[in-house]
């Protein structure tokens, strides 16, 4: 079966995790695809915000 050309540079939407701590610090952790399962934990008092972000916007 013939497949269509994909115009997107990446298929996923998110490039990393952004965290805005209660102390006002901004943390960026890029998403990756390691060869084995990994977990990360972040602890903060009263975080101001967090979310997955897409950085690249050139299509």
Number of C-alpha atoms within 10 A of each C-alpha: 3 4 5 6 6 8 8 9 10 11 8 8 11 15 17 16 15 16 20 17 18 13 11 11 10 13 11 14 12 11 12 8 7 7 6 5 6 7 4 5 4 6 7 11 8 10 14 14 12 14 10 16 15 11 10 11 6 6 7
